[in-house]
């Protein structure tokens, strides 16, 4: 047992040799080789999940954060022990980081469960990392606290403020439209990502950091601290001390992540105009606790939750501006009448107690008030209909309302390869009023649901000044992207959903007001197409890809593995 007599420390989960005394003796003998004193080896153990990787610039600062967490743990009387896990850097992974999210969640869960620790600090940042860590830690069940790497700081190019990755996409669109030459786009490339940290806008990484704080899994005020600010290191030290306090109070991760706190997080997601990816991640996190996230319920929350935050990709501001404007605490205080205030947080306080203690300056240009919001309804909406029987997602906060009620001709691309081959063909039969449709980019496709839903405007239309079109797919979209884009169409094409049977020239109707998206093709014709269409899904021959294909749930269930959820439902 540890010195306080309550926490097993290094005596937790002894290796099974059939002799527990021998197992303890052997473990401590090996631990002594690390140079620890006897008194240190008797202390409660706080594991530190480190996601440092040279393939992940978002996590460049992780070693410094680990050292700061260790200071906090040591000062509070614990023994900090760092251990590595998989690190997910979105731009570096093939086919997509989502493909590896569940593998990272498994890695995190088993290392937290299998190694002798009394609590764990989860350090991560890039897109799929935070949800993977929360999923794994929730399944492991120990006291846990999240620490994010923080957002990048912005930079300048020819007097214009830049931040990854909304500005990446904006400048690339200008390059495709012929407004920038090769030398200019090369210059922009060198200026877009100037510091360590996650994307500087309200992309998926920043969204998940914000939602982690809303869930109560992070110290108040720490979601938005820039990665390079000294306050980020001070937050890490405080996080280490807070992990020790979790042991003293007995608060476990399942006491913090509950049905009510998940609903609070959805409210915040809607209010900050956050990434569409987040609804998949929240659904997966909730699923580890047996909590169902309903897209119908999300619509109800969206209709009563206004957009309060004016960040890119929809507004002019960046994450560093949100931090200076009051951070997620300012958003939570505005949403207070809509939240479940009795939710427990990792500080040992309820959300109500946390908000009562806060009194910070708020910049109302960045964070609006509840009675004077940016938009009266939430940033996301789910659509249902004959094209998406189990739902699809539209980020209406980043879309053109003029396209919300529309019927048009479908221009279909059967795969990412088909899209790449034809989208810029000058002979492509496409008009500005058409709907671009991408098939076979969902969870069961060979590409495992990449962020390919942001279909580029066909080059000949882009050069004619067209900035937006309705785009429909079973893929995901980066939280840094924008446009009238319908995503996560479920069931996906590869599993035999209606999307698989759309043909160029078909009519599709979208109605955001009615929450509908319908394929206007009669049932007899669809039945014939079902008989003659070969689905893209194929079983990989071996390894993790085979496991992924066998276990993956669809988007409306969070794309987790069915054997890892508390209540799997995939047929």
Residue, then its C-alpha position, 0 to 999 in steps of 0.5 A: x500500500x502507499x504511505x497514506x494506506x488507501x491507495x495501492x500505488x505500485x502494489x496495484x494490479x500485481x503481475x500474476x505469478x501465483x505468489x503476490x508477495x513475490x510479485x510485489x518484491x520483484x516489481x519493487x526490485x525493478x523499480x529501485x533500478x530507476x533510482x527511486x528511494x523507498x519512501x518514493x516507491x510507497x507513495x500514491x502513483x499518478x500515471x502521465x499518458x504522454x503522446x509526444x511524437x515527432x510525427x505530431x507538431x501539435x504535441x511538440x510541447x508535451x515533454x515540457x508539459x510532462x515535467x510540469x505535471x510531475x512538479x505538481x504531483x510531487x509537490x502534492x505528495x505523489x509519485x508521477x510516472x510517465x508512460x507513452x501511448x499512440x499519438x495521432x497527428x491528423x495530417x500525417x496519418x493514412x488513411x485518416x486519424x479516425x481510423x486509429x482513434x479506437x486503436x489509441x483508445x484501446x492503447x490508453x485503456x489497457x495501459x491505464x488498466x494494466x499498469x500500477x497507477x492510482x490516477x492518470x493525467x491525459x496529455x494530448x491535443x490533436x483532433x482524435x487524441x483527446x476523444x481517444x484518451x477520454x474513451x480509454x480512460x472512461x473504460x478503465x475507470x480510474x480517477x482521470x484528468x485531461x490536459x491539452x497542449x493548447x492552440x497555436x498562436x497566429x502569424x502574419x503574411x503580407x500584413x494578413x493574420x493567419x492561423x491553421x487550418x481555416x486559412x490553409x483552406x482559404x488560401x488553397x481555394x484562392x490558389x485553385x481559383x488562380x488568385x495566387x501563383x505557386x510562389x505565393x502559395x509556397x510563401x503562405x505554406x511557410x507562415x501558416x503554422x508558426x508555433x507548437x500546438x493545435x489549430x488556431x481556430x475552432x477546429x476539432x482539436x479546439x472543439x474537443x478541448x473546449x468540450x473536455x472543460x465543459x464535461x468537467x474533465x479539465x481544470x477551469x480556464x485551461x482549454x484555451x490557453x495558447x500552447x506557447x504561453x507560460x500559463x500552459x505550464x502553470x496549468x500543467x503543474x496545477x493539473x498534477x496537483x489536481x490529480x492527487x486531489x482526485x485520489x483524496x476525494x475519491x472522484x472517478x472519471x465515471x462520476x464526471x462524465x455522465x448523461x447530464x455532463x454529456x448534454x452540457x457538452x453538446x450545449x457548448x458544442x452548439x454555442x461555440x459553432x464547434x466541429x462536426x467531428x465532435x458529435x461523433x466523438x461525444x457519442x463514442x465517449x458517451x457510449x463507453x458509459x452506456x449513454x446514448x447520444x440521440x441526433x433527435x435530441x441534439x436537434x432539440x438542444x440546437x433549437x434552444x442553444x444560440x451560437x455565442x462564439x465568433x471564431x473562425x471558420x465562421x467568424x474573424x477571431x482565433x482561439x487566442x482571442x477566445x482565451x483573452x475574451x474569457x475562455x470557455x468559462x465565459x461561454x458556460x456562464x452565458x449558458x448557465x440557465x440551460x445547463x445541468x449545474x449539479x454536474x461534478x468536475x475534476x476539482x471536486x466542485x459542481x459546475x454551479x460552484x465553479x461558475x459562482x467562483x468565476x468573475x473574469x473580463x469578457x470581450x463581447x465581440x468574441x463571446x456574445x450574451x445569451x440575449x444577443x447571440x450571433x445566431x439564435x440557434x445552434x451551429x449543428x443540425x441533423x437531417x433525416x430522410x430517404x437519403x439518410x434514414x439514420x441521420x446526417x449532419x450539417x454545420x449550419x453556422x458555417x453554411x449559406x442559408x440561401x442553400x438551406x431549402x433547395x432541390x437540385x440535380x446530383x453530380x455523383x463521384x463514386x470514390x475519392x479517386x473518382x473525385x480527384x480524377x474528374x473534379x477539375x475536368x473542364x468538360x465536367x457537366x456541372x452547374x453552380x446550382x447542382x449538388x455535389x455527391x461523394x460516395x464510399x467515404x464512410x466508416x466501412x469504406x476502404x478510406x475509413x471516413x476521412x475528412x473528405x466531405x469538404x469537396x472542392x468547388x470544381x475548378x471551372x466554377x471556382x474561377x468563375x467566382x463560385x464560393x459555395x455549393x451544397x455538398x453531400x457525403x458519408x465522409x467527415x469534414x475538418x472543423x476548420x472547414x466551412x460551406x454548405x456541406x452535409x456529412x456523416x450520411x448514415x448508413x454509409x454507401x459501403x454498408x448499402x445505405x441509400x447513398x450508394x444508389x444515387x446516380x448523376x442526374x437524380x434529384x435531391x431535396x434538402x430542407x433545413x427547416x424540416x430537418x429533411x434530406x431526400x433522394x427523389x427516386x421511386x422505389x422501383x428504380x432503387x430496388x433495381x439499383x440495389x440488385x445491380x450495384x456492387x458495394x465498395x466495402x471489402x474485408x481487409x486480409x489481416x491486422x488492425x484493418x480487419x479488426x476495424x472493418x469487423x467492429x466499426x459502428x456507423x457515424x450515428x453511434x460514434x464510430x467506436x468498436x461495438x465490443x468496446x461500447x457498453x451497449x453495442x447495437x450494430x446488426 
